[in-house]
Amino acid sequence: MADTFFSQIDENTLRELLARTGLRDAAVVIVSSTLHIENSSDAASRLTGLHPLERIDQLLSEQAVAALRDCIAGHTSHAVYEELDGLEYRLEILPHRDGALLAFVRDDRASYDGTLRVLHAKGTQYLGSLLADAAQVDDPVLAAHLRRQCLRLHRLLMHSDFLHDPPLTEQLRLYHDDLAELCRDAAEQAAAHSPTRSIAPITVHADESCIALIEPQLIRTALYNLLANALHVTPPDGDITVSLYDDGVFYTITVADRGPGLDAARFEALLSGWQMPVPLEDYLALARQGTPPGLGLPLIQRIAQLHGGSLLLSPRVGGGSQLHFTIAHLPESLADHNLHAPMILEDGYPLEEVEFSVLG
């Protein structure tokens, strides 16, 4: 039955679906332009309780229905979060013929399985030994190179662990700090950790002070990743700007580069690609094209979500991209007045050195 269902999906739509989830137990529904169900996988029938010719919008939230209508009208993909029977799903909505394909994906697929947990634990253990060995190398240039490579791997392991097992917002060590000062400091640190090559100048546009309830170390991590990405794609004769704006509901930090510009059609895939099954050959093919899924953008998105916000993309006038890192005005009740040390990314290595190890 499942083979018959998936054979009816258009090739391009099926390829897009496979980039987001595996077919095993996939809960997939095909709907017409009138939102009537044309067909569904066995898993979707069990999940939704709906059958062909019934309307899918009776099951969905207003946000999901709006995204579905936008998909059908504009032939563009969307992803929203939807709760069914007390469980949260990421609902992928893809154009399909005159209607759309909906795939309900459980987010717990992002969790470590046993093999990945072993790889992460052993990798961290061996990495500590390598860092200790690198400190014993007599050649200072080689020692610095080895340390940088070790810190790159350390950065990758930390980011992976955080994405797979993030804390709840209520578990963060939230206290009031100055976002404007964090932006200025991040720009200075980015310049300081790129001493071996000329870089594009970084300009910060922010009020003298902007106090917000945040987890400062997480915000610095997000800023460092945004700036590292911008420095990688912006030529030395270009410019990078960091802008901070407070509209009373959200704080928005915008990092604008002068690179070739991120493809808006691929942006959602870049945010979610880290948790999708990708055969090695397919990943290497994406790497050769310069567009492999990474961990930087998903990490920034997750940090924004923990602060009640999101990560958005827009083109920059004159060329390049603008990434908008938004965080909400969080309620005072979440403040940690005990001022505990940050609970994550405390590892004995300077955060700046770890995050900017990818530069140079």
Buried (B, 14 or more C-beta within 10 A) or exposed (E): EBEEBBEEBBEEBBEBBBBBBEBEBBBBBBBBEEBBBBBBBBBBBEBBEBEEEBBBBEBBBEEBBEBBBBBBEEEBBBBBEBEBEEEEBBBBBBBBEEBBBBBBBBEEEBEBEEEEBEEBEEBBEEBBEBBEEBEEBEEEEEBEBBBBEBBEBBBBBBBBBBBBEBBEBEEBBBBEBBBBBBBBBBBEBBBEBBEEEEBBBBEBEBEEEBEBBBBBBBBBBBBBBBBBBBBEBBEEEBBBBBBBBBEEEBBBBBBBBBBEBBEEEBBBBBBBBBBBEBEEEEEEEBEEEEBBBBBBBBBBBBBBBBBBBBBBBEEBEEEBBBBBBBBBBBEEEEBBEEEEEBBBBEEEBEBBBBBBBBBE
